[in-house]
Amino acid sequence: MGLKFELVTPARLERSSDVYMVTVPGSEGDFSVLEGHAPFMATLRNGPLTIYATSGAEPETIEVEGGFAEVNETGLTVLAEHIAA
């Protein structure tokens, strides 16, 4: 099944997929989210968002600038102010 992950910018929905794990650059430090993670919200600092499609897969990295991350019962949503093209 996996973790439902969405990456959203003010312009559009950039990504919506099921993934294994995402490491997020939180303002209080990096944190990783797997399926079933406890709900919480965090602010983002500028840095790399690292996405693992499957366990042991090579990660995909997207640079994000500012925003919020929300983990809830449906998955992880990252609301980024800007992403590097």
Backbone as CSV, one residue per row, in Angstrom:
resi,resn,N_x,N_y,N_z,CA_x,CA_y,CA_z,C_x,C_y,C_z
1,MET,0.840,-1.197,0.000,0.000,0.000,0.000,0.872,1.243,0.000
2,GLY,1.534,1.563,1.107,2.441,2.698,1.131,1.867,3.957,1.731
3,LEU,2.701,4.971,1.722,2.364,6.289,2.251,1.815,7.156,1.129
4,LYS,0.647,7.738,1.323,0.068,8.670,0.353,0.789,9.997,0.522
5,PHE,1.471,10.455,-0.539,2.285,11.665,-0.483,1.808,12.668,-1.513
6,GLU,1.634,13.916,-1.073,1.287,14.999,-1.985,2.218,16.173,-1.741
7,LEU,2.710,16.749,-2.837,3.535,17.950,-2.805,2.770,19.033,-3.540
8,VAL,2.477,20.130,-2.818,1.638,21.198,-3.350,2.386,22.521,-3.249
9,THR,2.302,23.337,-4.307,2.815,24.711,-4.286,1.627,25.638,-4.487
10,PRO,1.817,26.950,-4.305,0.696,27.857,-4.555,0.160,27.757,-5.984
11,ALA,0.998,27.337,-6.927,0.579,27.266,-8.322,-0.236,26.019,-8.648
12,ARG,0.144,24.854,-8.037,-0.537,23.611,-8.426,-0.119,22.430,-7.551
13,LEU,-0.801,21.321,-7.772,-0.412,20.043,-7.189,0.758,19.522,-8.011
14,GLU,1.928,19.438,-7.394,3.145,19.036,-8.110,3.299,17.523,-8.175
15,ARG,2.852,16.826,-7.124,3.077,15.389,-7.049,2.022,14.762,-6.182
16,SER,1.502,13.627,-6.590,0.582,12.844,-5.772,0.861,11.382,-6.081
17,SER,1.399,10.662,-5.107,1.750,9.267,-5.346,1.860,8.504,-4.033
18,ASP,1.868,7.185,-4.148,2.126,6.322,-3.003,3.619,6.038,-2.979
19,VAL,4.242,6.265,-1.839,5.689,6.077,-1.699,5.966,5.277,-0.432
20,TYR,7.225,4.882,-0.261,7.624,4.142,0.934,7.897,5.097,2.098
21,MET,8.715,6.149,1.832,9.120,7.064,2.899,9.509,8.408,2.294
22,VAL,9.295,9.476,3.069,9.719,10.822,2.685,10.461,11.431,3.871
23,THR,11.637,12.010,3.595,12.372,12.760,4.610,12.180,14.240,4.321
24,VAL,11.722,14.966,5.333,11.296,16.362,5.188,12.252,17.280,5.955
25,PRO,12.651,18.419,5.342,13.507,19.376,6.050,12.679,20.279,6.978
26,GLY,12.434,19.815,8.179,11.650,20.584,9.139,12.465,21.711,9.753
27,SER,11.799,22.756,10.192,12.500,23.887,10.806,13.174,23.488,12.116
28,GLU,12.688,22.430,12.763,13.283,21.934,14.015,14.233,20.762,13.756
29,GLY,14.431,20.424,12.486,15.286,19.298,12.112,14.578,18.396,11.121
30,ASP,15.357,17.613,10.401,14.780,16.697,9.418,13.975,15.608,10.124
31,PHE,12.902,15.143,9.474,12.128,14.022,9.988,11.660,13.165,8.819
32,SER,11.538,11.878,9.084,11.089,10.937,8.060,9.699,10.437,8.398
33,VAL,8.898,10.241,7.346,7.520,9.799,7.517,7.318,8.498,6.746
34,LEU,6.805,7.505,7.443,6.414,6.219,6.861,4.900,6.082,7.017
35,GLU,4.327,5.118,6.324,2.901,4.841,6.472,2.582,4.579,7.939
36,GLY,1.476,5.150,8.438,1.055,4.939,9.813,1.683,5.881,10.826
37,HIS,2.416,6.885,10.360,3.052,7.852,11.265,1.991,8.601,12.059
38,ALA,2.320,8.963,13.273,1.402,9.740,14.116,1.141,11.107,13.481
39,PRO,-0.079,11.618,13.582,-0.403,12.921,13.000,0.357,14.068,13.672
40,PHE,0.798,15.014,12.875,1.391,16.259,13.383,1.600,17.231,12.234
41,MET,1.936,18.471,12.583,2.254,19.503,11.591,3.608,20.095,11.929
42,ALA,4.329,20.546,10.898,5.639,21.164,11.101,5.876,22.215,10.035
43,THR,6.650,23.237,10.384,7.071,24.209,9.383,8.343,23.687,8.713
44,LEU,8.550,24.126,7.474,9.710,23.682,6.705,10.781,24.757,6.677
45,ARG,12.022,24.306,6.579,13.127,25.199,6.267,13.522,24.896,4.831
46,ASN,14.304,25.752,4.219,14.793,25.494,2.872,15.713,24.284,2.904
47,GLY,15.503,23.348,2.008,16.349,22.167,1.982,15.770,21.076,1.116
48,PRO,16.423,19.904,1.135,15.992,18.806,0.272,14.861,17.971,0.872
49,LEU,13.846,17.739,0.066,12.777,16.795,0.366,13.203,15.500,-0.330
50,THR,13.379,14.434,0.434,13.902,13.187,-0.131,12.801,12.139,-0.155
51,ILE,12.528,11.613,-1.354,11.413,10.696,-1.559,11.950,9.314,-1.938
52,TYR,11.521,8.311,-1.200,11.891,6.920,-1.473,10.648,6.196,-1.985
53,ALA,10.653,5.801,-3.254,9.487,5.144,-3.851,9.226,3.788,-3.208
54,THR,10.304,3.042,-2.923,10.194,1.734,-2.290,11.324,1.591,-1.280
55,SER,11.220,0.604,-0.405,12.282,0.337,0.555,13.557,-0.023,-0.193
56,GLY,14.655,0.675,0.101,15.930,0.404,-0.551,16.114,1.066,-1.897
57,ALA,15.116,1.817,-2.361,15.208,2.481,-3.663,16.146,3.687,-3.599
58,GLU,16.702,4.053,-4.741,17.479,5.284,-4.825,16.519,6.447,-4.584
59,PRO,16.890,7.398,-3.735,15.969,8.497,-3.427,15.902,9.532,-4.545
60,GLU,14.749,10.177,-4.625,14.555,11.344,-5.486,14.580,12.555,-4.561
61,THR,15.283,13.605,-4.968,15.391,14.796,-4.128,14.783,15.995,-4.841
62,ILE,13.954,16.736,-4.105,13.353,17.975,-4.597,13.667,19.064,-3.582
63,GLU,14.276,20.150,-4.021,14.582,21.264,-3.120,13.313,22.080,-2.876
64,VAL,12.992,22.267,-1.597,11.824,23.066,-1.233,12.274,24.314,-0.481
65,GLU,11.459,25.346,-0.584,11.731,26.605,0.115,10.491,26.991,0.899
66,GLY,10.588,26.881,2.211,9.506,27.311,3.089,8.237,26.493,2.949
67,GLY,7.331,26.675,3.883,6.037,26.021,3.834,5.754,25.205,5.077
68,PHE,4.865,24.230,4.917,4.397,23.385,6.010,4.325,21.932,5.560
69,ALA,4.390,21.038,6.507,4.132,19.617,6.265,3.059,19.176,7.232
70,GLU,2.103,18.408,6.739,1.048,17.871,7.591,0.984,16.367,7.408
71,VAL,1.069,15.656,8.521,0.881,14.212,8.523,-0.473,13.963,9.190
72,ASN,-1.340,13.227,8.509,-2.628,12.866,9.104,-2.956,11.423,8.740
73,GLU,-4.165,10.995,9.041,-4.526,9.592,8.811,-4.511,9.209,7.334
74,THR,-4.575,10.182,6.439,-4.568,9.868,5.006,-3.173,9.892,4.402
75,GLY,-2.174,10.458,5.098,-0.815,10.475,4.562,-0.075,11.761,4.879
76,LEU,0.863,12.125,3.990,1.711,13.304,4.160,1.432,14.303,3.052
77,THR,1.155,15.544,3.442,1.012,16.629,2.485,2.060,17.673,2.802
78,VAL,2.859,18.028,1.795,3.850,19.089,1.934,3.350,20.279,1.128
79,LEU,3.149,21.404,1.822,2.715,22.642,1.206,3.935,23.547,1.124
80,ALA,4.629,23.544,0.002,5.869,24.289,-0.164,5.595,25.644,-0.810
81,GLU,6.255,26.685,-0.293,6.111,28.009,-0.904,6.717,28.024,-2.306
82,HIS,7.809,27.259,-2.488,8.481,27.207,-3.788,9.296,25.916,-3.870
83,ILE,9.397,25.351,-5.066,10.292,24.224,-5.290,11.241,24.571,-6.430
84,ALA,12.445,24.013,-6.377,13.421,24.233,-7.446,12.978,23.476,-8.676
85,ALA,13.068,24.133,-9.829,12.619,23.513,-11.092,13.610,22.480,-11.581
